[in-house]
Amino acid sequence: MKLRHLMLAAVAFTAMASTTSANAQTPAFSVTGPSGALANPPFTLGYAFSASQAFSLRGLGVFDADLDGLAESHEVGLWNSAGTLLASSTVASGTSGTLIADFRYATFAGLTLDAGTYRIGALYTSGADQLLFPDNGGVTTSATGFNYLSAQFGGGSALTDPTAVVGGPTSNAYFGPNLLASAAGVPEPASWALMIGGFGMAGGALRRRGAARTRVTFA
C-alpha cells in the first residue's frame, strides 16, 4: 500500500507540473503608446499577426487601462486566415480576469495551433473601457515567434472576424485584445523539476521495497 501511495504522489507531482506549465504563460505582445476611448461603438477591434512556429494558446485578454478592473465584459476571439473561429472567451467585467502586464485574461487549458497567420478581436459595445492605439513602433513581441501585421476591425454588436484592414503595419493598432501563449509541447524548467522529483520518489520506493524483501537463510 505504501508503494501505491508513493506512486500516486509521483502522479500528483506530474499533474502539478502540468498545472504550473499551463498557468505561467507569456503575453504574445507588449504595447506602449497613447490610449483613448472608442468614439463610435460597437466594433470588434484587433489585429492580424503571424506565428512562425506552433504554439499553445492559453488565454485571451483585454486591455485594462487603469489596472482597476474592466467597466464591461468583453468577448474575445481568435480566427485563422480562412476565417474559422478557433477559440473565444469572455473576459468578465471588474477584476476577476487574470491581470498580466496591463491586460486581463480569461485563461483556459490550452489549444495547440500551427504556425500561420491569425486575427484576434475583442468586442467593444461601448466606449467605457479605453484602448491603446500605438503605431507599429509601440508593439513589441513578448513571446517567441510572433509578429504583428496590421490593425483590423469588424462592425456590429456581435463578436465578428475583424477582416477589415486599417492602413498597413505603420497604422495604429487596436489593443484591444492580447493572447497568452507558450511554445507547443515544451514543459517549463519548473515542470521538469517537479516531474523528475515525482519519478525519483517512485524509483526510490521500488528500490526500498526490493531491499525489504531480500532474505538470507542458513542451512
Backbone as CSV, one residue per row, in Angstrom:
resi,resn,N_x,N_y,N_z,CA_x,CA_y,CA_z,C_x,C_y,C_z
1,MET,0.818,-1.204,0.000,0.000,0.000,0.000,0.856,1.259,0.000
2,LYS,1.977,1.201,0.734,2.847,2.363,0.766,3.379,2.687,-0.620
3,LEU,3.759,1.640,-1.357,4.269,1.855,-2.713,3.197,2.509,-3.572
4,ARG,1.976,2.017,-3.422,0.885,2.594,-4.215,0.712,4.071,-3.900
5,HIS,0.802,4.420,-2.628,0.653,5.817,-2.241,1.767,6.670,-2.823
6,LEU,2.983,6.124,-2.828,4.103,6.879,-3.376,3.972,7.049,-4.889
7,MET,3.454,6.009,-5.552,3.225,6.134,-6.985,2.176,7.200,-7.272
8,LEU,1.139,7.234,-6.447,0.126,8.269,-6.610,0.717,9.648,-6.375
9,ALA,1.648,9.733,-5.425,2.318,11.008,-5.174,3.110,11.453,-6.392
10,ALA,3.753,10.479,-7.060,4.504,10.814,-8.271,3.590,11.350,-9.347
11,VAL,2.438,10.711,-9.482,1.457,11.200,-10.467,0.998,12.598,-10.098
12,ALA,0.799,12.843,-8.814,0.371,14.170,-8.367,1.420,15.213,-8.689
13,PHE,2.693,14.855,-8.481,3.769,15.776,-8.834,3.703,16.110,-10.313
14,THR,3.481,15.102,-11.150,3.404,15.328,-12.588,2.238,16.229,-12.925
15,ALA,1.086,16.025,-12.263,-0.078,16.880,-12.504,0.213,18.308,-12.096
16,MET,0.914,18.469,-10.964,1.289,19.808,-10.538,2.181,20.460,-11.562
17,ALA,3.084,19.698,-12.159,3.978,20.220,-13.182,3.192,20.713,-14.377
18,SER,2.189,19.933,-14.782,1.367,20.334,-15.921,0.623,21.612,-15.619
19,THR,0.103,21.716,-14.369,-0.621,22.915,-13.984,0.290,24.119,-13.987
20,THR,1.515,23.956,-13.462,2.472,25.047,-13.454,2.749,25.512,-14.871
21,SER,2.941,24.558,-15.788,3.222,24.913,-17.170,2.062,25.645,-17.799
22,ALA,0.832,25.228,-17.450,-0.346,25.842,-18.064,-0.575,27.250,-17.560
23,ASN,-0.211,27.522,-16.294,-0.559,28.801,-15.693,0.476,29.886,-15.908
24,ALA,1.719,29.534,-16.136,2.786,30.526,-16.265,3.045,30.782,-17.742
25,GLN,2.207,31.603,-18.368,2.299,31.858,-19.791,2.743,33.293,-20.050
26,THR,3.046,33.583,-21.305,3.569,34.877,-21.695,2.616,35.573,-22.652
27,PRO,2.305,36.857,-22.419,1.537,37.600,-23.416,2.288,37.625,-24.745
28,ALA,1.577,37.458,-25.848,2.233,37.433,-27.152,2.853,38.776,-27.493
29,PHE,2.203,39.864,-27.078,2.678,41.204,-27.432,2.696,42.113,-26.212
30,SER,3.654,43.042,-26.238,3.686,44.133,-25.269,3.443,45.429,-26.041
31,VAL,2.736,46.356,-25.414,2.293,47.548,-26.140,2.547,48.793,-25.309
32,THR,3.092,49.824,-25.948,3.214,51.140,-25.333,2.733,52.158,-26.359
33,GLY,2.064,53.190,-25.893,1.569,54.192,-26.825,0.380,54.916,-26.247
34,PRO,-0.164,55.860,-26.998,-1.310,56.631,-26.496,-2.539,55.758,-26.334
35,SER,-3.325,56.063,-25.310,-4.577,55.362,-25.105,-5.729,56.304,-25.406
36,GLY,-6.901,55.756,-25.607,-8.055,56.592,-25.889,-9.324,55.782,-25.841
37,ALA,-10.437,56.483,-25.808,-11.744,55.837,-25.762,-12.255,55.600,-27.178
38,LEU,-13.068,54.574,-27.321,-13.682,54.261,-28.604,-14.831,55.248,-28.848
39,ALA,-14.790,55.940,-30.001,-15.738,57.024,-30.249,-17.074,56.550,-30.808
40,ASN,-17.049,55.471,-31.595,-18.285,55.087,-32.291,-18.530,53.579,-32.259
41,PRO,-18.732,53.006,-31.057,-19.020,51.576,-30.962,-20.416,51.284,-31.501
42,PRO,-20.771,50.009,-31.707,-19.982,48.814,-31.364,-19.057,48.377,-32.491
43,PHE,-17.937,47.744,-32.109,-16.940,47.232,-33.026,-16.262,46.004,-32.424
44,THR,-15.781,45.134,-33.288,-14.778,44.151,-32.894,-13.442,44.706,-33.361
45,LEU,-12.570,45.006,-32.426,-11.286,45.640,-32.740,-10.145,44.695,-32.427
46,GLY,-9.139,44.693,-33.270,-7.989,43.829,-33.048,-6.915,44.017,-34.088
47,TYR,-6.293,42.914,-34.480,-5.158,43.000,-35.397,-4.847,41.625,-35.956
48,ALA,-4.091,41.635,-37.028,-3.580,40.392,-37.609,-2.144,40.195,-37.130
49,PHE,-1.772,38.927,-36.930,-0.398,38.615,-36.538,-0.017,37.264,-37.130
50,SER,1.260,37.018,-37.156,1.745,35.727,-37.646,2.512,35.013,-36.541
51,ALA,2.519,33.696,-36.622,3.296,32.848,-35.712,4.224,31.997,-36.567
52,SER,5.496,32.050,-36.308,6.476,31.324,-37.118,6.665,29.889,-36.653
53,GLN,6.031,29.517,-35.544,6.134,28.151,-35.037,4.850,27.799,-34.306
54,ALA,4.618,26.509,-34.114,3.430,26.065,-33.383,3.457,26.627,-31.963
55,PHE,2.275,26.913,-31.436,2.197,27.465,-30.088,0.955,26.961,-29.384
56,SER,0.978,27.069,-28.074,-0.155,26.678,-27.246,-0.860,27.946,-26.769
57,LEU,-2.106,28.109,-27.178,-2.908,29.254,-26.764,-3.485,28.978,-25.382
58,ARG,-3.189,29.858,-24.420,-3.578,29.621,-23.035,-4.560,30.641,-22.484
59,GLY,-4.837,31.701,-23.238,-5.774,32.692,-22.734,-5.971,33.820,-23.720
60,LEU,-7.113,34.488,-23.614,-7.430,35.661,-24.417,-7.765,36.794,-23.465
61,GLY,-7.271,38.001,-23.779,-7.416,39.086,-22.818,-7.761,40.414,-23.443
62,VAL,-7.996,41.402,-22.560,-8.404,42.756,-22.943,-7.625,43.756,-22.095
63,PHE,-7.263,44.873,-22.713,-6.507,45.934,-22.048,-7.308,46.554,-20.913
64,ASP,-6.660,46.684,-19.750,-7.248,47.340,-18.578,-6.440,48.604,-18.310
65,ALA,-6.949,49.747,-18.768,-6.171,50.982,-18.809,-5.633,51.393,-17.442
66,ASP,-6.462,51.353,-16.416,-6.044,51.830,-15.097,-5.722,50.699,-14.123
67,LEU,-5.742,49.462,-14.621,-5.431,48.289,-13.800,-6.385,48.122,-12.622
68,ASP,-7.566,48.721,-12.733,-8.518,48.668,-11.629,-9.790,47.907,-11.995
69,GLY,-9.739,47.148,-13.081,-10.890,46.365,-13.494,-11.544,46.926,-14.741
70,LEU,-12.297,46.091,-15.424,-12.977,46.483,-16.653,-14.381,46.991,-16.345
71,ALA,-14.800,48.014,-17.090,-16.132,48.573,-16.885,-17.214,47.647,-17.421
72,GLU,-16.907,46.866,-18.439,-17.861,45.932,-19.012,-17.138,44.665,-19.428
73,SER,-17.883,43.599,-19.635,-17.283,42.359,-20.111,-17.007,42.462,-21.608
74,HIS,-16.038,41.671,-22.079,-15.646,41.700,-23.490,-15.471,40.279,-24.004
75,GLU,-16.129,39.974,-25.102,-15.857,38.734,-25.812,-14.601,38.919,-26.654
76,VAL,-13.747,37.901,-26.664,-12.513,37.940,-27.450,-12.445,36.669,-28.289
77,GLY,-12.075,36.787,-29.553,-11.988,35.629,-30.428,-10.688,35.587,-31.196
78,LEU,-10.332,34.384,-31.646,-9.138,34.178,-32.465,-9.544,33.391,-33.712
79,TRP,-9.207,33.911,-34.878,-9.550,33.308,-36.165,-8.283,32.984,-36.945
80,ASN,-8.352,31.963,-37.791,-7.240,31.704,-38.698,-7.430,32.506,-39.974
81,SER,-6.497,32.371,-40.912,-6.537,33.182,-42.126,-7.731,32.860,-43.008
82,ALA,-8.339,31.676,-42.818,-9.515,31.287,-43.604,-10.809,31.796,-42.978
83,GLY,-10.736,32.458,-41.831,-11.919,32.993,-41.176,-12.610,32.047,-40.226
84,THR,-11.967,30.948,-39.874,-12.541,29.984,-38.917,-12.260,30.432,-37.492
85,LEU,-13.313,30.531,-36.686,-13.142,30.881,-35.277,-12.539,29.691,-34.543
86,LEU,-11.337,29.857,-34.008,-10.617,28.771,-33.352,-10.845,28.743,-31.845
87,ALA,-10.999,29.910,-31.258,-11.177,29.993,-29.805,-11.843,31.308,-29.466
88,SER,-12.638,31.298,-28.405,-13.253,32.532,-27.923,-13.460,32.422,-26.417
89,SER,-13.407,33.562,-25.752,-13.618,33.631,-24.308,-14.256,34.968,-23.984
90,THR,-14.854,35.047,-22.813,-15.397,36.306,-22.316,-14.586,36.729,-21.104
91,VAL,-13.998,37.908,-21.188,-13.281,38.485,-20.049,-14.309,39.286,-19.262
92,ALA,-14.570,38.882,-18.042,-15.643,39.469,-17.247,-15.303,40.890,-16.819
93,SER,-16.345,41.660,-16.566,-16.145,42.997,-16.024,-15.575,42.900,-14.610
94,GLY,-15.036,43.997,-14.133,-14.435,44.000,-12.804,-13.014,43.473,-12.824
95,THR,-12.605,42.862,-11.726,-11.210,42.445,-11.551,-11.037,40.935,-11.516
96,SER,-12.040,40.175,-11.939,-11.926,38.714,-11.851,-10.967,38.140,-12.887
97,GLY,-10.768,38.829,-14.016,-9.825,38.350,-15.020,-8.395,38.409,-14.506
98,THR,-7.570,37.468,-14.928,-6.170,37.413,-14.510,-5.408,38.594,-15.098
99,LEU,-4.812,39.434,-14.255,-4.103,40.631,-14.699,-2.631,40.307,-14.949
100,ILE,-2.206,40.478,-16.195,-0.801,40.300,-16.573,-0.413,41.455,-17.472
101,ALA,0.471,42.318,-16.971,1.045,43.403,-17.775,-0.016,44.208,-18.530
102,ASP,-0.931,44.816,-17.804,-1.933,45.745,-18.343,-3.122,45.077,-19.020
103,PHE,-3.166,43.765,-19.092,-4.279,43.071,-19.727,-4.909,42.095,-18.739
104,ARG,-6.234,41.981,-18.812,-6.947,40.986,-18.006,-7.365,39.834,-18.912
105,TYR,-7.084,38.611,-18.458,-7.248,37.432,-19.303,-8.282,36.462,-18.750
106,ALA,-8.996,35.830,-19.678,-9.739,34.611,-19.389,-8.841,33.469,-19.843
107,THR,-8.362,32.655,-18.904,-7.404,31.595,-19.209,-8.129,30.264,-19.361
108,PHE,-7.502,29.337,-20.081,-8.071,28.008,-20.269,-6.963,26.989,-20.432
109,ALA,-7.336,25.716,-20.575,-6.379,24.610,-20.528,-5.342,24.676,-21.631
110,GLY,-5.698,25.165,-22.779,-4.713,25.275,-23.845,-5.183,24.665,-25.148
111,LEU,-4.821,25.313,-26.237,-5.160,24.856,-27.577,-3.914,24.970,-28.433
112,THR,-3.447,23.857,-29.002,-2.231,23.869,-29.822,-2.578,24.305,-31.242
113,LEU,-1.874,25.320,-31.728,-2.112,25.878,-33.056,-0.822,25.862,-33.859
114,ASP,-0.956,25.693,-35.160,0.201,25.626,-36.044,0.717,27.021,-36.383
115,ALA,1.912,27.060,-36.938,2.439,28.311,-37.479,1.500,28.815,-38.565
116,GLY,1.363,30.125,-38.683,0.474,30.674,-39.693,0.070,32.094,-39.358
117,THR,-0.946,32.596,-40.072,-1.459,33.946,-39.874,-2.808,33.876,-39.178
118,TYR,-3.008,34.758,-38.215,-4.225,34.757,-37.400,-4.741,36.181,-37.232
119,ARG,-6.021,36.259,-36.832,-6.628,37.532,-36.465,-7.239,37.390,-35.074
120,ILE,-7.061,38.415,-34.260,-7.638,38.432,-32.923,-8.489,39.685,-32.806
121,GLY,-9.642,39.569,-32.132,-10.518,40.716,-31.971,-11.258,40.681,-30.652
122,ALA,-11.524,41.859,-30.102,-12.309,41.998,-28.877,-13.526,42.863,-29.175
123,LEU,-14.674,42.464,-28.652,-15.910,43.200,-28.885,-16.040,44.336,-27.876
124,TYR,-16.208,45.554,-28.397,-16.456,46.740,-27.592,-17.846,47.259,-27.926
125,THR,-18.763,47.144,-26.987,-20.129,47.603,-27.225,-20.339,49.043,-26.777
126,SER,-19.365,49.589,-26.068,-19.420,50.989,-25.648,-17.987,51.512,-25.538
127,GLY,-17.870,52.776,-25.190,-16.544,53.354,-25.001,-16.135,53.395,-23.550
128,ALA,-16.745,52.544,-22.720,-16.483,52.581,-21.281,-15.060,52.171,-20.937
129,ASP,-14.490,51.247,-21.722,-13.112,50.808,-21.489,-12.206,51.391,-22.564
130,GLN,-11.090,51.945,-22.135,-10.134,52.543,-23.062,-9.355,51.479,-23.828
131,LEU,-8.760,51.914,-24.937,-7.878,51.061,-25.724,-6.526,51.743,-25.874
132,LEU,-5.533,50.958,-26.272,-4.251,51.509,-26.693,-4.259,51.636,-28.215
133,PHE,-3.768,52.756,-28.713,-3.683,52.973,-30.157,-2.245,53.267,-30.564
134,PRO,-1.330,52.319,-30.370,0.063,52.573,-30.767,0.255,52.344,-32.261
135,ASP,1.278,52.984,-32.834,1.685,52.588,-34.180,2.575,51.358,-34.048
136,ASN,3.082,50.875,-35.160,3.850,49.629,-35.129,5.060,49.715,-34.202
137,GLY,5.612,50.909,-34.048,6.774,51.068,-33.170,6.454,50.845,-31.716
138,GLY,5.162,50.928,-31.364,4.774,50.714,-29.977,4.370,49.296,-29.659
139,VAL,4.470,48.406,-30.655,4.104,46.999,-30.470,5.366,46.159,-30.512
140,THR,5.652,45.451,-29.448,6.819,44.575,-29.403,6.382,43.158,-29.055
141,THR,7.165,42.208,-29.520,6.862,40.801,-29.281,7.375,40.375,-27.915
142,SER,6.507,39.745,-27.123,6.905,39.236,-25.820,7.173,37.742,-25.854
143,ALA,6.396,36.994,-26.637,6.560,35.546,-26.760,7.272,35.231,-28.076
144,THR,8.127,34.246,-28.062,8.942,33.899,-29.231,8.078,33.480,-30.413
145,GLY,8.423,34.001,-31.595,7.806,33.537,-32.829,6.626,34.335,-33.330
146,PHE,6.235,35.410,-32.625,5.078,36.194,-33.035,5.494,37.484,-33.731
147,ASN,4.666,37.937,-34.667,4.948,39.158,-35.404,3.643,39.897,-35.678
148,TYR,3.578,41.152,-35.278,2.399,41.971,-35.532,2.349,42.351,-37.010
149,LEU,1.127,42.292,-37.605,0.996,42.587,-39.031,0.221,43.875,-39.308
150,SER,-1.036,43.982,-38.861,-1.825,45.164,-39.209,-3.039,45.287,-38.313
151,ALA,-3.565,46.518,-38.195,-4.793,46.759,-37.450,-5.980,46.218,-38.237
152,GLN,-6.945,45.621,-37.511,-8.115,45.014,-38.158,-9.374,45.365,-37.352
153,PHE,-10.516,45.403,-38.036,-11.756,45.647,-37.308,-12.937,45.028,-38.045
154,GLY,-14.054,44.884,-37.325,-15.315,44.425,-37.885,-16.446,45.149,-37.181
155,GLY,-17.490,45.534,-37.910,-18.582,46.285,-37.320,-19.655,45.389,-36.741
156,GLY,-20.543,45.980,-35.938,-21.665,45.250,-35.387,-21.566,45.007,-33.901
157,SER,-22.698,44.623,-33.305,-22.783,44.447,-31.859,-22.479,43.023,-31.411
158,ALA,-22.104,42.139,-32.347,-21.719,40.765,-32.008,-20.255,40.551,-32.384
159,LEU,-19.588,39.662,-31.644,-18.199,39.351,-31.951,-18.091,38.833,-33.378
160,THR,-17.202,39.437,-34.172,-17.080,39.060,-35.571,-15.620,39.059,-35.999
161,ASP,-15.305,38.282,-37.016,-13.947,38.202,-37.553,-13.533,39.585,-38.054
162,PRO,-12.486,40.190,-37.487,-12.084,41.545,-37.883,-11.279,41.541,-39.185
163,THR,-11.967,41.419,-40.312,-11.294,41.276,-41.604,-10.959,42.611,-42.264
164,ALA,-11.608,43.695,-41.841,-11.327,44.997,-42.440,-9.971,45.501,-41.962
165,VAL,-9.144,45.941,-42.904,-7.768,46.353,-42.607,-7.687,47.868,-42.533
166,VAL,-6.990,48.369,-41.543,-6.754,49.805,-41.399,-5.306,50.088,-41.760
167,GLY,-5.087,50.677,-42.927,-3.729,51.024,-43.321,-2.832,49.817,-43.432
168,GLY,-1.598,49.951,-43.002,-0.600,48.881,-43.053,0.076,48.732,-41.716
169,PRO,1.274,48.163,-41.714,1.979,47.908,-40.446,2.284,49.157,-39.629
170,THR,2.310,50.340,-40.265,2.639,51.552,-39.515,1.395,52.283,-39.007
171,SER,0.204,51.772,-39.340,-1.015,52.421,-38.853,-1.265,52.044,-37.399
172,ASN,-2.178,52.761,-36.775,-2.488,52.474,-35.376,-3.047,51.062,-35.210
173,ALA,-2.595,50.390,-34.179,-3.112,49.070,-33.829,-4.202,49.226,-32.785
174,TYR,-5.021,48.186,-32.636,-6.103,48.213,-31.657,-5.791,47.219,-30.545
175,PHE,-5.369,47.725,-29.401,-5.131,46.902,-28.205,-5.991,47.475,-27.076
176,GLY,-7.283,47.115,-26.950,-7.817,45.903,-27.531,-7.298,44.621,-26.884
177,PRO,-7.345,43.597,-27.704,-7.082,42.250,-27.224,-5.597,41.888,-27.175
178,ASN,-5.326,40.792,-26.462,-3.998,40.187,-26.434,-4.204,38.695,-26.161
179,LEU,-3.147,37.920,-26.288,-3.253,36.484,-26.051,-2.075,35.986,-25.239
180,LEU,-2.324,34.944,-24.457,-1.275,34.262,-23.719,-0.853,33.037,-24.512
181,ALA,0.440,32.816,-24.624,0.924,31.709,-25.444,2.226,31.160,-24.891
182,SER,2.515,29.923,-25.274,3.799,29.300,-24.974,4.152,28.384,-26.133
183,ALA,5.427,28.026,-26.243,5.844,27.094,-27.288,5.131,25.769,-27.087
184,ALA,4.589,25.218,-28.142,3.799,23.992,-28.037,4.653,22.814,-27.606
185,GLY,4.189,22.084,-26.572,4.813,20.825,-26.175,6.136,20.946,-25.456
186,VAL,6.474,22.133,-24.960,7.751,22.306,-24.262,7.480,22.645,-22.806
187,PRO,7.671,21.704,-21.862,7.462,21.998,-20.449,8.445,23.044,-19.961
188,GLU,8.044,23.802,-18.959,8.925,24.796,-18.368,9.911,24.126,-17.412
189,PRO,11.038,24.819,-17.094,12.036,24.225,-16.189,11.442,23.757,-14.868
190,ALA,10.529,24.556,-14.303,9.914,24.140,-13.036,9.116,22.855,-13.208
191,SER,8.502,22.692,-14.371,7.734,21.475,-14.621,8.638,20.264,-14.683
192,TRP,9.777,20.403,-15.376,10.739,19.295,-15.449,11.196,18.900,-14.050
193,ALA,11.478,19.888,-13.204,11.962,19.590,-11.859,10.928,18.814,-11.069
194,LEU,9.665,19.214,-11.162,8.621,18.512,-10.433,8.428,17.094,-10.947
195,MET,8.453,16.922,-12.274,8.269,15.587,-12.831,9.413,14.661,-12.442
196,ILE,10.645,15.163,-12.515,11.804,14.352,-12.143,11.730,13.974,-10.672
197,GLY,11.302,14.967,-9.835,11.162,14.678,-8.415,10.135,13.593,-8.154
198,GLY,9.011,13.652,-8.876,7.965,12.657,-8.692,8.411,11.265,-9.075
199,PHE,9.033,11.134,-10.238,9.500,9.812,-10.663,10.656,9.317,-9.805
200,GLY,11.457,10.253,-9.285,12.532,9.853,-8.373,11.987,9.230,-7.104
201,MET,10.899,9.793,-6.590,10.262,9.220,-5.403,9.799,7.800,-5.678
202,ALA,9.162,7.617,-6.848,8.667,6.276,-7.185,9.813,5.290,-7.331
203,GLY,10.902,5.716,-7.976,12.050,4.832,-8.151,12.682,4.451,-6.833
204,GLY,12.785,5.445,-5.927,13.348,5.152,-4.613,12.499,4.161,-3.847
205,ALA,11.180,4.301,-3.981,10.275,3.373,-3.299,10.447,1.954,-3.817
206,LEU,10.607,1.816,-5.123,10.809,0.479,-5.694,12.088,-0.166,-5.179
207,ARG,13.152,0.623,-5.076,14.427,0.078,-4.579,14.287,-0.369,-3.124
208,ARG,13.614,0.461,-2.321,13.456,0.110,-0.899,12.589,-1.127,-0.742
209,ARG,11.566,-1.239,-1.578,10.691,-2.410,-1.497,11.449,-3.678,-1.852
210,GLY,12.302,-3.597,-2.875,13.101,-4.759,-3.252,14.067,-5.151,-2.154
211,ALA,14.653,-4.146,-1.509,15.601,-4.448,-0.457,14.902,-5.090,0.748
212,ALA,13.694,-4.636,1.044,12.973,-5.153,2.212,12.585,-6.615,2.033
213,ARG,12.456,-7.079,0.788,12.018,-8.441,0.546,13.182,-9.416,0.401
214,THR,14.407,-8.959,0.503,15.563,-9.838,0.396,15.772,-10.586,1.708
215,ARG,15.815,-11.927,1.640,16.012,-12.723,2.853,17.233,-13.637,2.669
216,VAL,17.947,-13.827,3.768,19.116,-14.696,3.766,18.829,-15.849,4.738
217,THR,18.943,-17.082,4.289,18.705,-18.239,5.144,19.970,-19.090,5.199
218,PHE,20.154,-19.733,6.327,21.324,-20.597,6.526,20.836,-22.007,6.795
219,ALA,21.539,-22.936,6.242,21.188,-24.357,6.423,21.529,-24.749,7.866
